[in-house]
Amino acid sequence: MSPRLVVILAVVGIIASGIGVVRWIVQPPAARLSGAGEASLQAASDADRRAHRERFFGGDTGHDIRSGQEVKPTC
């Protein structure tokens, strides 16, 4: 095989792999169905999502995190 053909095949393979990975990442997961034919995964409401974010990112409200910590010199 000629070196030009090898390079072309390698580039086509890299592009095809990249397209496959992007499609795999971007494609939403298929809805899973229960035995009764209903969707088993329920979408959380906006209020539930907001409450979860506030609990997760809210931190400990009992501690002052704005003032910082006093650093004393060691020498």
N, C-alpha and C positions, 0 to 999 in steps of 0.2 A: 504494500500500500504506500501511496505517496504521502509525504509529510503534510501536504496541504489537505488531503482527505482526512488524515488523522486529526488535524487541528479543527477542521469543520465538524467532524463527528463529536469531538470533545466539547466544542462550544454548543452544539445542538443538545447534547446530553446535559450540560450544566443548565441551559435555559429550560429544558423540559423538567429537570429536577426542581428548579426554582419555582416554576409555575405550579408544580404538584404540591410543594411545601406551602406556598401562599394559598392555594385553594384549600388545602387541609386546615390551615390556621383560620382562614376567613369564613369558611363554610360553617353555618350554625349547626349545632347537633340536632339530629332528628328527634322528634318527639317520641318518647317511649310510651307505649300503650299498655294498660293493665289488661287483665284477662277479660274484663267486662267491655273493653273497647274504649274506655274513657282515658283521657290523658292523666297519668299518675303524678306528673309534676305540675304544681300550681304556681302561677306567677305571683310574686309578692307584690302587695300594693305599694304605692309611692310612700305612704305614711310608714309602712313597715320598714322599707328600705332606709328612709330618713332616720327613723329611730335606731336602726342598727348602726348606721354610720355615726350617729351622735354617741352611742355607747362605745363604739370601737375607737373613735378618734378623740373622744371627749377627755380622756385622761382622768386623773384623780383630782377632784375639785377641792379636796381638803388641803392640798399643798400649794403654796405660792411658787409658781414656776416662772414668773415674769422677772422677779428681782435678781435672780442668779444666786451664785454662791460666793462667799467671801474666800479669797485666796490669800493666805498668809505667806510671807517670804520665808525661805528656809535658812537663809544665812544671817 
